[in-house]
Every structure is written in structure tokens, then in C-alpha cells.
Amino acid sequence: MTTEEQNRLNKLEKIKSMGINPYPQKFDKKQSLLESFDLAEGKKVKTAGRIIMFRDMGKLTFAHLQDESGKMQIAFKQDDLGKDKYKEMIKILDMGDFIGVEGETFVTHKGEKSILVRKWTFLGKALKPLPEKWHGLKDTEAKYRQRYLDLISNKETMDRFKFRSDFLKSVREFYWKEKFYEVETPTLMHSATGAHAKPYVTHNNGLDIDVFLKISHELPLKELIVGGFEKIFEIGKAFRNEGIDPSHLPEHTHLEHYCAYWSFEDNIKFTEKMFDYIFDQLKIDRKIKVAGKDGKVKEVDFTTPWKRIDYVELIKKDCGVDVLSYKNVKDLVKDLKKKKIQVEDMDKIGMATLVDNLYKKVSRPKIAGPVILYNYPVDLQPLARRSDKNPELVEQFQLLVNGWELVKAYSELVDPLDQQERFEEQARLASEGDDETMGVDYDYVDAMKYGMPPISGWGMGVDRLLTILTQQENLRDVVLFPLMKSKEEKGK
């Protein structure tokens, strides 16, 4: 325990000995500090907040209070409180303490709107000092591990997470306006399917079965379309037991929607309409500066409509191979080696994973966007509908910005027999050691056999878009409590 912490404990005991409850049940706060600041001079105020600055000037003490809305100066006068109570106040208050105050607004000689305190109430004693004397929390690990300190000391952080809340509100309003129903699907799943990813596995003691944390909302949402819903969306957590980097977290917020009777072309138009709505509602500039992996800052323009690029043609241009012409993954590996193009584990993975990793290594980093990437090989998306124009392709698109995949959407595969064949191919690849294949869910195939209308589905990584909109470089900066090693684990 530090000397500062011991002093605060001593003050706590002093407060209790004075018959004051340092942690009272409630306080009847009438105005926020922002509302108090906006009041005319001489108006009555009853507000509360955390002390973030305390300056004793003899018979006059100034402090700054901070609450969710902002901060405001308050003033204590010995003549108003009485000499004894004034001296006691100075002795027991510290930065970080919560207090409630009653008084009226006034303007100081320096022109600063303030509250003249006539009465104050202890609301919460802080037993640890605030970080770095209010120059802000600088330690990056501490920002993530102790987000509460980051929120206290950095207004920009608080504003960013308020923006996140406003963003989600705007998204929901858009869906409701478009007559979608919001639904909730399970987090614990019988199979890890809906995306190519390594899942978390756990055991349910009540049923004595192994279950997976979901990597996607997809299959249960499509089962709801089977059940009769036509326009549904879900905002929830998805989990992937994979590496952590600025664009990937093991737990992330995922938004998905499904609409009966739509194709992926309808979803492209819907995506552009959604982004226009959100940018307008939140008054976001369409042109946003982002930093690439090379550290260079570039500008992306979200003005719709967005440019479209063919996936197969993009790889052909960047790598000199037509991925549709290969029936055997070994032949593709051989040709890539001739071109001196190396992809991680290229001798161990299947065709779909190899093509995807090739695109991610060679093509994706070059795309500033926003770009609609479309026409994917059928092996890359076992849940998507084949193209009527070319059955080797699926009707899928992705929205790319700054090398990040923000949105993935496609016309859904609704043929249960085709779906079963594709699941069986995924199972075969998994048995051969490809651990990024999609899990098999025959219960879903059974649901499909009861009949499905044409469907288009859509998914977006909420954290990724928010990282770009707030001009951050790491998903952790838009997630309140990102997963970290504990201090004990870090020290091992």
C-alpha cells in the first residue's frame, strides 16, 4: 500500500467518525454538469460528479467536477459553509471522490461559468489516486486492462464509446424503419458453422455434451426464415479461437440480417442505403482518413455507389493465376511456387483456404476502398447460392475498406441436397487436417428440407467499422473490455 492510499484510508475513517456515510444509498441529481453549465447566471443547481481537480486558496477553494456529460468548475467559500465545516471539507476531500452539490451558477472574474456551493454531500470516497495527475492514461496496456481509468482520464475515449452507442442505436433505427424484426439466437451451439474459423469448445454439464461458442449467427437465423420470418436481424457476440491482431479479436460484435426473396444484388443496394442513413444520422463526413499497415495515411470516400471488383479477376491480375482453372490444389501450389509466391501452410491446406489466403496476402492489402468485391469461387462459401451465369462461382460480395473486410453477404443456398454435398466436402477437408473448414450441421440441412424461399444474408463486423469511423488503428480501441492476459499470466 502506498503512502497516498494509506492517507485516503485514514480520511475514510475520519469521515466515518464524523457520522458521515462515505457511501450513501442515493442522491437526487437534478441536472447533469452540461445542463448546469447551460443555465443562466444565478440559477439553482443540484448536481453531482467526480472531483478531478482541487485547488485550496485559503478561504476559497475551486474544484472541477466531472460526470458523463462533461466537467464544470465549482467553488466553496468559507463564509458560506462556515469556518469549521469548510476546514473539514478541505481535510477529507481528494481527487477522485464523488460528491453532490447544491448552489447556484455564477461567473468568475476570469469569465468561467461555475457553481457556488451552498451545500455538499459525500457520495463516494476514492481509495486510490487518479492516474498521472490528469495528463491522461498513457500506458496502452493499462488503457485496455483498466478501461475505467481510461474513461475517467481521456475525454476522447469517453466520446468514442458514446459514439459506439449512438452508432448501434442508429443501426437499429434503420432496420426498424425497413421493417426488420430483431431476434436473438443461442451463443452455445451444437456445431461450429456459419464461417471458416477455429471455434471455442466447452462442455455443458447439465446435458453432458460438448458445445461451441458460436462463430456466426447465420444458421439459426436462416432457420427462422424457414419458420416464416421474412426480414430479421441480430446484433450479438461471435467468437473465434484464433490469433489477435489490430483487425482480429477472439470476441467481437457481429451484425447479421436475412431477407426472404432478395438476391445479393438487393443486399448491395441495401448496404449502400444503410451506410448513407448512418452517415447522415450521425453527421459523419463521407471522407475519412485511415492509416494503412504501412503506416501511411490515406483518405477513403464512403460516398455511394461504391466501385465493384471481380474477385477471380483480381487474383488473376495480382498473381497471374486463374483459380477457377485448377481442379487439384497441388497443381495450384506448384504454379504458385514457380511464381515464387509463398502462402503459409500451402502444402497442408485445401483449395478454398489456399485461395482465400492467397487473396489475403497478395490482393487485399492493396485495396483502400470502399470496394464491393464479388464473384467468389464456390469452394470459398459452402452456404452461398451458385451463380446462374457460372456455377463455379457463388453470388457473394464483400465490402472492403483499407484492406479490412467489413461486410460479407450472399444469395443464400436454399437447395438442401446441394448444401449436404458441400457440408460433406467440408468434413472431408477437415479430416485431412484443414482446421479452417466450416463445421457441419445436418440439423440445419433437415430444416432446409421443409422448404426455403430465395434469401440473401448479410454480416458485418461492427468493431471493424467503428474502428475506421473513429479513425483508430486497433479494434481494441473501440471495445470497452478487450480480452487481455491477466497481470499474473503476463508475468509468467
SULFEN-V626904 format. One record per residue. N is the residue number from 1. RES is the residue in one small letter. PHI is phi in whole degrees, -180 to 180 (* if undefined). PSI is psi as a letter, one per 40 degrees, with the letter a starting at -180 (none if undefined). Layout:
# SULFEN-V626904
N_RES_PHI_PSI + N_RES_PHI_PSI
This chain:
# SULFEN-V626904
1_m_*_h + 2_t_-79_i + 3_t_-61_d + 4_e_-61_d + 5_e_-67_d + 6_q_-66_d + 7_n_-61_d + 8_r_-69_d + 9_l_-64_d + 10_n_-63_d + 11_k_-66_d + 12_l_-60_d + 13_e_-65_d + 14_k_-62_d + 15_i_-60_d + 16_k_-64_d + 17_s_-67_d + 18_m_-85_e + 19_g_81_e + 20_i_-99_h + 21_n_-83_h + 22_p_-74_e + 23_y_-135_g + 24_p_-70_i + 25_q_-67_d + 26_k_-160_i + 27_f_-148_h + 28_d_-86_g + 29_k_-77_h + 30_k_-92_d + 31_q_-134_i + 32_s_-75_i + 33_l_-67_d + 34_l_-65_d + 35_e_-64_d + 36_s_-64_d + 37_f_-63_d + 38_d_-80_e + 39_l_-71_i + 40_a_-69_i + 41_e_-60_h + 42_g_89_e + 43_k_-82_i + 44_k_-70_i + 45_v_-136_i + 46_k_-138_h + 47_t_-141_a + 48_a_-157_i + 49_g_176_a + 50_r_-99_h + 51_i_-75_h + 52_i_-116_e + 53_m_-152_i + 54_f_-143_h + 55_r_-132_h + 56_d_-84_h + 57_m_-120_f + 58_g_91_b + 59_k_-86_e + 60_l_-135_h + 61_t_-126_h + 62_f_-104_i + 63_a_-142_i + 64_h_-111_h + 65_l_-100_i + 66_q_-130_h + 67_d_-133_a + 68_e_-57_d + 69_s_-85_d + 70_g_153_a + 71_k_-138_i + 72_m_-155_i + 73_q_-79_i + 74_i_-125_i + 75_a_-135_h + 76_f_-109_h + 77_k_-114_h + 78_q_-60_d + 79_d_-65_d + 80_d_-82_d + 81_l_-89_e + 82_g_93_i + 83_k_-58_d + 84_d_-66_d + 85_k_-67_d + 86_y_-65_d + 87_k_-64_d + 88_e_-63_d + 89_m_-59_d + 90_i_-63_d + 91_k_-74_d + 92_i_-104_e + 93_l_-88_i + 94_d_-134_i + 95_m_-63_h + 96_g_103_d + 97_d_-68_i + 98_f_-97_h + 99_i_-137_i + 100_g_-108_i + 101_v_-133_i + 102_e_-127_i + 103_g_174_a + 104_e_-140_i + 105_t_-75_i + 106_f_-153_i + 107_v_-117_h + 108_t_-73_i + 109_h_-61_d + 110_k_-87_e + 111_g_86_e + 112_e_-96_h + 113_k_-63_h + 114_s_-144_i + 115_i_-115_h + 116_l_-85_h + 117_v_-82_h + 118_r_-98_d + 119_k_-152_i + 120_w_-136_i + 121_t_-135_h + 122_f_-73_h + 123_l_-121_e + 124_g_179_h + 125_k_-85_h + 126_a_-87_h + 127_l_-99_e + 128_k_-126_i + 129_p_-76_i + 130_l_-71_i + 131_p_-71_h + 132_e_48_f + 133_k_50_f + 134_w_71_f + 135_h_-96_e + 136_g_94_i + 137_l_-81_h + 138_k_-98_d + 139_d_-68_h + 140_t_-62_d + 141_e_-60_d + 142_a_-65_d + 143_k_-59_d + 144_y_-81_d + 145_r_-73_d + 146_q_-122_g + 147_r_-58_d + 148_y_-59_d + 149_l_-71_d + 150_d_-62_d + 151_l_-66_d + 152_i_-65_d + 153_s_-96_e + 154_n_-124_h + 155_k_-60_d + 156_e_-61_d + 157_t_-67_d + 158_m_-59_d + 159_d_-62_d + 160_r_-65_d + 161_f_-79_d + 162_k_-67_d + 163_f_-62_d + 164_r_-58_d + 165_s_-63_d + 166_d_-63_d + 167_f_-61_d + 168_l_-64_d + 169_k_-62_d + 170_s_-64_d + 171_v_-61_d + 172_r_-62_d + 173_e_-60_d + 174_f_-64_d + 175_y_-63_d + 176_w_-63_d + 177_k_-62_d + 178_e_-90_e + 179_k_67_f + 180_f_-94_i + 181_y_-97_h + 182_e_-87_h + 183_v_-131_i + 184_e_-128_h + 185_t_-119_i + 186_p_-64_i + 187_t_-89_d + 188_l_-90_h + 189_m_-122_i + 190_h_-76_d + 191_s_-141_i + 192_a_-97_g + 193_t_-138_i + 194_g_108_e + 195_a_-166_i + 196_h_-87_h + 197_a_-167_i + 198_k_-85_h + 199_p_-93_i + 200_y_-87_h + 201_v_-116_h + 202_t_-140_i + 203_h_-123_h + 204_n_-95_h + 205_n_-71_d + 206_g_-63_d + 207_l_-101_e + 208_d_55_f + 209_i_-136_i + 210_d_-82_h + 211_v_-134_i + 212_f_-118_i + 213_l_-73_h + 214_k_-65_i + 215_i_-100_e + 216_s_-163_i + 217_h_-88_e + 218_e_-59_d + 219_l_-64_d + 220_p_-63_d + 221_l_-66_d + 222_k_-70_d + 223_e_-65_d + 224_l_-69_d + 225_i_-66_d + 226_v_-56_d + 227_g_-73_e + 228_g_125_e + 229_f_-66_i + 230_e_-117_d + 231_k_-138_h + 232_i_-136_i + 233_f_-144_i + 234_e_-144_h + 235_i_-115_h + 236_g_-163_i + 237_k_-85_i + 238_a_-130_i + 239_f_-133_h + 240_r_-140_h + 241_n_-87_g + 242_e_-133_a + 243_g_-67_i + 244_i_-114_h + 245_d_-151_a + 246_p_-56_d + 247_s_-112_e + 248_h_-138_h + 249_l_-129_i + 250_p_-69_d + 251_e_-128_h + 252_h_-143_i + 253_t_-90_h + 254_h_-120_h + 255_l_-110_h + 256_e_-134_i + 257_h_-141_i + 258_y_-138_h + 259_c_-136_h + 260_a_-69_i + 261_y_76_e + 262_w_-98_i + 263_s_-111_i + 264_f_-65_d + 265_e_-65_d + 266_d_-62_d + 267_n_-72_d + 268_i_-62_d + 269_k_-64_d + 270_f_-65_d + 271_t_-63_d + 272_e_-64_d + 273_k_-65_d + 274_m_-62_d + 275_f_-63_d + 276_d_-59_d + 277_y_-63_d + 278_i_-64_d + 279_f_-62_d + 280_d_-71_d + 281_q_-63_d + 282_l_-95_e + 283_k_55_f + 284_i_-95_h + 285_d_-65_h + 286_r_-64_d + 287_k_-99_h + 288_i_-126_h + 289_k_-87_h + 290_v_-133_i + 291_a_-101_h + 292_g_-80_i + 293_k_-63_d + 294_d_-83_e + 295_g_87_e + 296_k_-79_h + 297_v_-88_h + 298_k_-133_i + 299_e_-108_h + 300_v_-112_i + 301_d_-115_h + 302_f_-85_e + 303_t_-59_h + 304_t_-92_i + 305_p_-77_i + 306_w_-95_i + 307_k_-63_i + 308_r_-117_h + 309_i_-133_h + 310_d_-78_h + 311_y_-60_d + 312_v_-64_d + 313_e_-67_d + 314_l_-63_d + 315_i_-65_d + 316_k_-61_d + 317_k_-68_d + 318_d_-82_d + 319_c_-118_e + 320_g_75_f + 321_v_-129_i + 322_d_-98_h + 323_v_-64_d + 324_l_-74_e + 325_s_-84_e + 326_y_-102_h + 327_k_-100_e + 328_n_-124_h + 329_v_-63_d + 330_k_-65_d + 331_d_-67_d + 332_l_-67_d + 333_v_-59_d + 334_k_-60_d + 335_d_-70_d + 336_l_-66_d + 337_k_-65_d + 338_k_-61_d + 339_k_-87_e + 340_k_60_f + 341_i_-103_h + 342_q_-105_h + 343_v_-124_h + 344_e_-56_h + 345_d_57_f + 346_m_-65_d + 347_d_-87_e + 348_k_-115_e + 349_i_-102_i + 350_g_-81_i + 351_m_-59_d + 352_a_-62_d + 353_t_-66_d + 354_l_-64_d + 355_v_-62_d + 356_d_-63_d + 357_n_-68_d + 358_l_-63_d + 359_y_-61_d + 360_k_-66_d + 361_k_-81_d + 362_v_-97_d + 363_s_-97_d + 364_r_-58_d + 365_p_-60_e + 366_k_-85_e + 367_i_-91_h + 368_a_-82_d + 369_g_77_a + 370_p_-65_h + 371_v_-136_h + 372_i_-94_h + 373_l_-99_h + 374_y_-140_i + 375_n_68_g + 376_y_-99_i + 377_p_-60_i + 378_v_-62_d + 379_d_-66_d + 380_l_-78_e + 381_q_-141_g + 382_p_-67_e + 383_l_-106_e + 384_a_-100_i + 385_r_-77_h + 386_r_-67_i + 387_s_-73_h + 388_d_-67_d + 389_k_-79_d + 390_n_-150_h + 391_p_-67_e + 392_e_-82_e + 393_l_-114_i + 394_v_-115_i + 395_e_-84_g + 396_q_-127_i + 397_f_-140_i + 398_q_-130_i + 399_l_-99_h + 400_l_-112_h + 401_v_-139_h + 402_n_57_f + 403_g_79_e + 404_w_-104_h + 405_e_-85_h + 406_l_-90_d + 407_v_-133_h + 408_k_-128_h + 409_a_-151_i + 410_y_-162_i + 411_s_-73_h + 412_e_-76_i + 413_l_-74_h + 414_v_-118_e + 415_d_-88_h + 416_p_-65_d + 417_l_-72_d + 418_d_-62_d + 419_q_-62_d + 420_q_-63_d + 421_e_-62_d + 422_r_-69_d + 423_f_-62_d + 424_e_-64_d + 425_e_-67_d + 426_q_-63_d + 427_a_-64_d + 428_r_-64_d + 429_l_-63_d + 430_a_-63_d + 431_s_-67_d + 432_e_-92_e + 433_g_106_e + 434_d_-82_h + 435_d_-87_e + 436_e_-112_f + 437_t_-78_i + 438_m_-86_h + 439_g_-65_i + 440_v_-99_h + 441_d_-133_g + 442_y_-76_d + 443_d_-63_d + 444_y_-67_d + 445_v_-60_d + 446_d_-62_d + 447_a_-62_d + 448_m_-59_d + 449_k_-67_e + 450_y_-83_e + 451_g_104_h + 452_m_-134_i + 453_p_-78_i + 454_p_-57_h + 455_i_-141_i + 456_s_-125_h + 457_g_-114_i + 458_w_-153_h + 459_g_-137_i + 460_m_-139_h + 461_g_-80_h + 462_v_-61_d + 463_d_-63_d + 464_r_-64_d + 465_l_-63_d + 466_l_-64_d + 467_t_-60_d + 468_i_-71_d + 469_l_-65_d + 470_t_-95_e + 471_q_57_f + 472_q_-99_i + 473_e_-119_e + 474_n_-139_h + 475_l_-57_d + 476_r_-60_d + 477_d_-78_e + 478_v_-118_e + 479_v_-112_h + 480_l_-60_d + 481_f_-131_g + 482_p_-66_i + 483_l_-65_h + 484_m_-135_i + 485_k_-67_i + 486_s_-68_i + 487_k_-59_d + 488_e_-67_d + 489_e_-68_d + 490_k_-65_d + 491_g_-79_e + 492_k_-74_none
